[in-house]
Amino acid sequence: MAADPEANPEAVARAIVLRQLTNSPKSRLQLARKLAKRNVPEDVAEAVLDRFEEVRLIDDADFAEMWVRSRAQSRKLARGALRRELADKGIEAETAEKALAQVSDDDERNAARDLVARRLRAVSELSDRTESDKQTRRLASMLARKGYQPSAAFRIVGEVLDEALAGEPVSHNAGAHGGPEADDIG
């Protein structure tokens, strides 16, 4: 929408924010960046964003909880990756940690096992040691890109590969007993 030079900057800012929130929930920082990009004066942007917070159309805590739920389920991201994404969106560390509490160690472990098992279905040959090692590296790298700690990634890949080689059905609950390794997932 081309902004009319004579238009009220506050009305323009409100229209931009409403349009952005119509597309998908946004954090306050994301909306502030959009307003700055559209050359809305900073004082006007702050006033409009404050008003939207007052009426709870902008709520970073709700946004963070929704973001964590969605990205943990759809993308199977670990808490570390989710924490970075929330920080990029301007969510304060304390608010992010509350939202991240929704994801348990077991949730992360199960998500990682599911990812590995899904990718493993496309692999035809695992009995060759060289191929198995190559797949281990690839799968652990995939988990690392999703925010999983390297030690946990290699352990989970090893467990799933061992189950696949043994002909066992790869269950995401296997190995989820919460032993000493449970703390180094995220």
C-alpha positions as CSV (number, residue, x, y, z in Angstrom):
1,M,0.0,0.0,0.0
2,A,1.5,3.3,-1.0
3,A,1.5,5.6,2.0
4,D,-0.3,9.0,1.3
5,P,2.2,11.7,2.3
6,E,-0.6,13.6,4.0
7,A,-1.8,10.5,5.9
8,N,-1.8,10.4,9.6
9,P,1.4,8.5,10.6
10,E,-0.4,6.8,13.5
11,A,-3.1,5.5,11.2
12,V,-0.5,4.2,8.7
13,A,1.3,2.5,11.6
14,R,-1.9,0.9,12.8
15,A,-2.8,-0.4,9.4
16,I,0.7,-1.9,8.9
17,V,0.6,-3.6,12.3
18,L,-2.9,-5.0,11.7
19,R,-2.0,-6.3,8.3
20,Q,1.1,-8.0,9.7
21,L,-0.9,-9.6,12.5
22,T,-3.5,-10.8,10.1
23,N,-0.9,-12.8,8.2
24,S,0.6,-14.5,11.3
25,P,1.4,-13.7,15.0
26,K,4.5,-11.5,15.4
27,S,6.7,-10.4,18.2
28,R,6.9,-6.7,19.1
29,L,10.4,-6.5,17.7
30,Q,9.3,-8.0,14.4
31,L,6.5,-5.4,14.1
32,A,8.9,-2.5,15.2
33,R,11.3,-3.6,12.4
34,K,8.5,-3.6,9.9
35,L,7.4,-0.1,10.9
36,A,10.9,1.2,10.8
37,K,11.3,-0.3,7.3
38,R,8.2,1.6,6.3
39,N,9.7,4.8,7.7
40,V,7.2,5.2,10.5
41,P,8.6,7.7,13.0
42,E,10.0,5.8,16.0
43,D,7.8,7.7,18.6
44,V,4.7,6.9,16.6
45,A,5.7,3.3,16.2
46,E,6.3,2.9,20.0
47,A,2.9,4.5,20.8
48,V,1.1,2.2,18.4
49,L,2.9,-0.9,19.6
50,D,2.3,0.1,23.2
51,R,-1.5,0.4,22.5
52,F,-1.5,-3.0,20.7
53,E,0.2,-4.5,23.8
54,E,-2.4,-2.9,26.1
55,V,-5.2,-4.6,24.2
56,R,-3.2,-7.8,24.0
57,L,-3.0,-8.0,20.2
58,I,0.8,-8.1,20.7
59,D,2.0,-10.5,23.5
60,D,5.5,-11.7,23.3
61,A,4.9,-14.4,25.9
62,D,2.0,-15.9,24.0
63,F,3.9,-15.5,20.7
64,A,6.9,-17.4,22.2
65,E,4.7,-20.3,23.5
66,M,3.0,-20.6,20.1
67,W,6.3,-20.4,18.3
68,V,7.9,-23.1,20.4
69,R,4.9,-25.4,20.1
70,S,4.7,-25.0,16.4
71,R,8.4,-25.3,15.5
72,A,9.1,-28.1,17.9
73,Q,6.3,-30.1,16.3
74,S,6.6,-29.2,12.7
75,R,10.4,-28.8,12.3
76,K,11.5,-31.0,15.2
77,L,13.9,-28.3,16.5
78,A,15.8,-28.7,19.7
79,R,15.5,-26.1,22.5
80,G,18.9,-24.6,21.5
81,A,17.7,-23.8,18.0
82,L,14.3,-22.6,19.3
83,R,16.1,-20.3,21.8
84,R,18.1,-18.7,19.0
85,E,15.0,-18.2,16.8
86,L,13.2,-16.5,19.7
87,A,16.2,-14.3,20.4
88,D,16.2,-13.3,16.7
89,K,12.6,-12.3,17.1
90,G,13.3,-10.1,20.1
91,I,11.9,-12.4,22.8
92,E,13.6,-11.7,26.2
93,A,15.6,-14.6,27.6
94,E,13.3,-15.1,30.6
95,T,10.2,-15.2,28.4
96,A,11.9,-17.6,26.0
97,E,12.9,-20.0,28.8
98,K,9.3,-20.1,30.1
99,A,8.1,-21.0,26.6
100,L,10.9,-23.6,26.1
101,A,9.8,-25.3,29.3
102,Q,7.0,-26.9,27.2
103,V,9.6,-29.1,25.5
104,S,10.9,-31.9,27.7
105,D,14.0,-33.9,27.3
106,D,11.9,-36.9,26.3
107,D,10.1,-34.7,23.7
108,E,13.4,-33.7,22.2
109,R,14.8,-37.2,22.2
110,N,11.6,-38.6,20.6
111,A,11.7,-35.9,17.9
112,A,15.3,-36.6,17.1
113,R,14.7,-40.4,17.0
114,D,11.7,-39.8,14.6
115,L,13.8,-37.6,12.4
116,V,16.6,-40.1,12.2
117,A,14.2,-43.0,11.6
118,R,12.4,-41.2,8.9
119,R,15.7,-40.4,7.0
120,L,17.0,-43.9,7.6
121,R,14.1,-45.4,5.6
122,A,15.6,-44.0,2.4
123,V,19.0,-45.6,3.1
124,S,19.3,-49.0,1.3
125,E,22.6,-50.4,2.7
126,L,23.8,-50.1,6.3
127,S,25.7,-53.4,6.7
128,D,28.8,-51.9,5.0
129,R,30.8,-50.1,7.7
130,T,31.9,-47.2,5.4
131,E,28.3,-46.6,4.4
132,S,27.1,-46.8,8.0
133,D,29.8,-44.4,9.2
134,K,28.8,-41.9,6.4
135,Q,25.1,-42.2,7.3
136,T,26.0,-41.6,11.0
137,R,27.9,-38.4,10.1
138,R,25.1,-37.2,7.8
139,L,22.3,-37.9,10.3
140,A,24.2,-36.4,13.3
141,S,24.9,-33.3,11.2
142,M,21.2,-33.0,10.4
143,L,20.4,-33.1,14.1
144,A,23.1,-30.6,14.8
145,R,21.5,-28.2,12.3
146,K,18.3,-28.6,14.2
147,G,20.0,-27.6,17.4
148,Y,20.8,-30.9,19.1
149,Q,24.0,-31.2,21.0
150,P,26.7,-33.3,19.1
151,S,27.0,-35.9,21.8
152,A,23.3,-36.5,22.0
153,A,23.0,-36.5,18.2
154,F,25.7,-39.2,17.7
155,R,24.2,-41.3,20.6
156,I,20.7,-41.1,19.2
157,V,21.8,-41.9,15.6
158,G,23.8,-44.8,17.0
159,E,20.8,-46.2,18.9
160,V,18.5,-45.9,15.8
161,L,21.1,-47.4,13.5
162,D,21.7,-50.3,15.9
163,E,18.0,-51.0,16.1
164,A,17.7,-50.8,12.3
165,L,20.7,-53.2,11.8
166,A,19.2,-55.6,14.4
167,G,16.0,-55.6,12.5
168,E,14.1,-54.1,15.4
169,P,11.3,-51.7,14.7
170,V,12.6,-48.2,15.3
171,S,10.6,-46.9,18.2
172,H,11.0,-43.3,19.4
173,N,10.5,-44.5,23.0
174,A,13.5,-46.9,23.0
175,G,16.3,-45.4,24.9
176,A,14.1,-42.7,26.5
177,H,14.5,-44.0,30.0
178,G,16.2,-40.8,31.1
179,G,19.6,-42.1,32.1
180,P,22.6,-39.9,32.7
181,E,22.7,-38.9,29.0
182,A,19.2,-37.4,29.2
183,D,20.5,-34.0,30.3
184,D,22.7,-33.3,27.3
185,I,20.0,-33.3,24.6
186,G,19.4,-29.6,24.2
